[in-house]
Amino acid sequence: MFDAEIAMGFLKQTTVALGNLLGEKCEVVLHDVRFPESSIVEIVHGDITGRKVGDPSTNLGLPVINNPYGDYDQYNYRTKTRSGKTLKSSSIYFKDPSGRIFAALCINYDISELLIASNVLRDFTSTATQVEEHFATDINEVITRILDETVDARGNELLLGDKDERLKLIRALDDKGVFSVKGTVDRVAKMLGVSRVTVYGYLSEVQAMKRDNII
């Protein structure tokens, strides 16, 4: 019988081994995706992103809460830390026998110095698409950045009372998994100038339309 805690113990050992093998320029971090507000359960060379055990998931991990049976593995994508370091990253998600994701292993290699010598190391530093990832020590910081970016992308129309625009906003936020974090509904309600009941109503409509493949 599968035991998630035993599996997590094995993955913690693997995280430590990889971190020590790959050296001080490589952060290796293990997330228990069942607890997004404090998902980091093991981390080696966390000084690269400024994180530690007990810190939250990044924005890339939140959609797993809505759909823990999806495929989210990403390899060789590029991100930047708040301090300006350029990272070459890969994220691998682990599933139990039922196909439900319970853990994620993320490898973040600081290639800042390598990029200076990119003419020599161009093959090594080639990456896939740029992905925006928020490294934070507080889940509220992650949510704030997602809210700000999503609202900025939609413009001011949604603040003028257009329900269709607001439903599109709720859909975008739901796709990013933000409503899995406690308190997000209240924050969105305040941002839109409506009641939390209204936001729950929007969210119910969006989820119903998703089930019916309307949006």
PyMOL commands that set and color helices and strands:
alter all, ss='L'
color gray80, all
select helices_A, chain A and resi 4-22+36-38+46-48+63-66+112-116+118-125+139-154+157-160+163-175+178-180+184-192+196-211
alter helices_A, ss='H'
color red, helices_A
select strands_A, chain A and resi 26-32+40-44+74-80+86-95+101-110
alter strands_A, ss='S'
color yellow, strands_A
deselect
rebuild
show_as cartoon
